[in-house]
């Protein structure tokens, strides 16, 4: 079980752990003596904290800079204790430590009382989803082991926790330096009838409730190791919530595709009939559907995740550069990645005083606030209140995780970023003096953006090129644009190892808008377009029209393609079908091979 | 799920995340128990396959059983096995066994330097040819930008503060005071050109967990870890001149687990048989310099 220890700087977190390790005999025997000796040599008083502060910088400064892990075992289980730094400068390290804990020990100095980070850490731990919190009132030796002092602090801090909806599991009066109530009950505080710290650890519970929740599997990857002679196509990921059985129907969001589980795959285990929350697993499906990493696999009958592009969230920012509305960021939620913008700062919170302030234009380092975000592409997520693990996200700025948050509300349904962009674009669109009707009369056809899509290697490109050729021979003003042309031309500034799918799509759509405005029949072939891709291209090409041809497999769930070709066995025949459709829709007048 | 199940789940998640995000990924295999468990976890993550090249730095002073075992497993498990070396230092006899350097400098030459240049592709790599059943020069020379390493946080102080995904700049150095955040299960998978990332799926495992998992999964482990009848066994593996066995009666995985649980070894550091750790600055100095 992972336990994090948090609290204000110098309130004694490292000392509590050092004492815990020493008193449970979890240290290599030489360690304690070596640290005592080194203290003697440097004429400084021995502290249990020195056992942990392993790194040279930390020994020099006497503070914990980064989180460290300590391992120990009780009769009932294995523990990993995460020592989080209390110094405000190292907040991102504290969050890194606390975010993977199942329970927290929050240390407050009895003598110094509640300080800024006692509150900030309490608030942060709650926001990170750590539900079990025990408060250690430390340095009781400095207040004469007084029950009154303990009760006073307990009342004051309970009142604070209540404001942020945290119900502490327990309060324990301790002196880590003297070893009171750490591993053994203290005789100096007979008035305390609760457990020791060690006893409390064994009382924390591990969450089984995740099994009862609606099934959620964020798809991490799709594997097919054909070159090693394996034909299985495996959808892989770790189950975040719920349980699923072999043969059940599953639904993928946001694509909306459905299939059934054909098998549960694993290596070196007996055959599995069901898998549950926490397990890394893989499935083969009964039908070949095209899904992408980042989708969430759910059970169709369960309460569904949200799908959208706009949501309200609680966020903390730890980036060196403030978060601004002007910039695009990368959002990572579950296994999904999306381009995201900060649309609005609703308010920011002073975690120490719990004061809300409004009107901030950016989020500064260590700000906590409520904000509205917009992604360019729809993503599936849960509200954190319903399903924590699929309701939280991080934000990447300039290659680094710079913030994290939990989703409070789905706000999708209003105007999207793309719609707003197009509205603005059209307002400023500058045309020449040739009216569209004149172009159509001279060309003897209307403009059209033809998108041919399907799996790779199905002859889409050959079809597109031949279509261009035939239309041209029939007197049409037409152009085929190859994706390689885009990649090495217009898109050459987009780094290859970043996918930049959104931006590539946008540029293609903008180009189509121009080419169709010039009166052309503009043709392109793209691999595996989904509903979102098509909707985006359609929107970008507006006010001109798009014609969608799917080849081999139709991946569109919501929209119907204008034409579906099972396979391209005969190019001429396929082109005739497209030409017939163009004639029918009155794009071209007539057509002859 | 018990503790081992949770550790396994976390490691598999990290391995899959690394495989998804890094185009030029490799995994270091030292032949020791930890990186062999890591290799096994890769087979778990990828359903019996290991779609990631394995890199071994051959100092040519390794205990001979290690190399025999490496090549046997590489062929059996169909591994994309690569080794690299510091040919210049070996030919120029700039090593501790040759009597020309101290232990730390020897480590720097044969391990740190060889590793750095093998990962960057500056020095030749040798790849196991499964048809010929021997190593051939590898023509792929692209630098590895993601390197999976089997270090554990309980091994030693500086390792206890490692991140699961830990960036290194082009000089391979590690800025301990300013590490990137890792929130929940989200890691640093974006990196600037010229930097690379070390990936540590075993950070939360202890030595005991490793043996418990070897027992549960029945992972084949090099025989040097077991007492072959002379009352000694290796607890940590390295180069023959600088690695000594410990006194121990344990002949089987079960007996090693019992030995560890009995507390008989708590007073002996796991790497106590590794002579280079005891020299000036020891492991932390080596690690800042790119050692694993």
HADDOCK unambig.tbl for C-alpha pairs under 7 A between the chains (distance, minus, plus):
assign (segid A and resid 28 and name CA) (segid B and resid 266 and name CA) 5.03 0.50 0.50
assign (segid A and resid 28 and name CA) (segid B and resid 267 and name CA) 4.85 0.50 0.50
assign (segid A and resid 29 and name CA) (segid B and resid 266 and name CA) 6.86 0.50 0.50
assign (segid A and resid 29 and name CA) (segid B and resid 267 and name CA) 4.95 0.50 0.50
assign (segid A and resid 30 and name CA) (segid B and resid 267 and name CA) 6.60 0.50 0.50
assign (segid A and resid 54 and name CA) (segid B and resid 157 and name CA) 4.83 0.50 0.50
assign (segid A and resid 54 and name CA) (segid B and resid 158 and name CA) 6.21 0.50 0.50
assign (segid A and resid 55 and name CA) (segid B and resid 157 and name CA) 6.76 0.50 0.50
assign (segid A and resid 55 and name CA) (segid B and resid 158 and name CA) 5.89 0.50 0.50
assign (segid A and resid 65 and name CA) (segid B and resid 177 and name CA) 6.56 0.50 0.50
assign (segid A and resid 66 and name CA) (segid B and resid 161 and name CA) 6.39 0.50 0.50
assign (segid A and resid 67 and name CA) (segid B and resid 161 and name CA) 5.86 0.50 0.50
assign (segid A and resid 68 and name CA) (segid B and resid 160 and name CA) 5.16 0.50 0.50
assign (segid A and resid 68 and name CA) (segid B and resid 161 and name CA) 4.65 0.50 0.50
assign (segid A and resid 69 and name CA) (segid B and resid 153 and name CA) 6.70 0.50 0.50
assign (segid A and resid 69 and name CA) (segid B and resid 160 and name CA) 5.31 0.50 0.50
assign (segid A and resid 69 and name CA) (segid B and resid 161 and name CA) 6.79 0.50 0.50
assign (segid A and resid 78 and name CA) (segid B and resid 3 and name CA) 6.87 0.50 0.50
assign (segid A and resid 92 and name CA) (segid B and resid 181 and name CA) 5.67 0.50 0.50
assign (segid A and resid 93 and name CA) (segid B and resid 181 and name CA) 6.10 0.50 0.50
assign (segid A and resid 95 and name CA) (segid B and resid 183 and name CA) 6.77 0.50 0.50
assign (segid A and resid 96 and name CA) (segid B and resid 181 and name CA) 5.53 0.50 0.50
assign (segid A and resid 96 and name CA) (segid B and resid 182 and name CA) 4.90 0.50 0.50
assign (segid A and resid 96 and name CA) (segid B and resid 183 and name CA) 5.03 0.50 0.50
assign (segid A and resid 99 and name CA) (segid B and resid 183 and name CA) 5.61 0.50 0.50
assign (segid A and resid 99 and name CA) (segid B and resid 184 and name CA) 4.99 0.50 0.50
assign (segid A and resid 100 and name CA) (segid B and resid 184 and name CA) 5.40 0.50 0.50
assign (segid A and resid 221 and name CA) (segid B and resid 20 and name CA) 6.82 0.50 0.50
assign (segid A and resid 238 and name CA) (segid B and resid 13 and name CA) 6.99 0.50 0.50
assign (segid A and resid 266 and name CA) (segid B and resid 44 and name CA) 6.90 0.50 0.50
assign (segid A and resid 266 and name CA) (segid B and resid 47 and name CA) 5.74 0.50 0.50
assign (segid A and resid 267 and name CA) (segid B and resid 43 and name CA) 7.00 0.50 0.50
assign (segid A and resid 267 and name CA) (segid B and resid 44 and name CA) 5.22 0.50 0.50
assign (segid A and resid 267 and name CA) (segid B and resid 47 and name CA) 5.09 0.50 0.50
assign (segid A and resid 267 and name CA) (segid B and resid 48 and name CA) 5.71 0.50 0.50
assign (segid A and resid 279 and name CA) (segid B and resid 9 and name CA) 6.12 0.50 0.50
assign (segid A and resid 280 and name CA) (segid B and resid 9 and name CA) 5.56 0.50 0.50
assign (segid A and resid 280 and name CA) (segid B and resid 12 and name CA) 6.91 0.50 0.50
assign (segid A and resid 280 and name CA) (segid B and resid 13 and name CA) 6.91 0.50 0.50
assign (segid A and resid 399 and name CA) (segid B and resid 190 and name CA) 4.67 0.50 0.50
assign (segid A and resid 399 and name CA) (segid B and resid 191 and name CA) 5.20 0.50 0.50
assign (segid A and resid 399 and name CA) (segid B and resid 192 and name CA) 6.43 0.50 0.50
assign (segid A and resid 400 and name CA) (segid B and resid 180 and name CA) 6.69 0.50 0.50
assign (segid A and resid 400 and name CA) (segid B and resid 188 and name CA) 6.47 0.50 0.50
assign (segid A and resid 400 and name CA) (segid B and resid 190 and name CA) 6.78 0.50 0.50
assign (segid A and resid 401 and name CA) (segid B and resid 181 and name CA) 6.24 0.50 0.50
assign (segid A and resid 401 and name CA) (segid B and resid 188 and name CA) 6.72 0.50 0.50
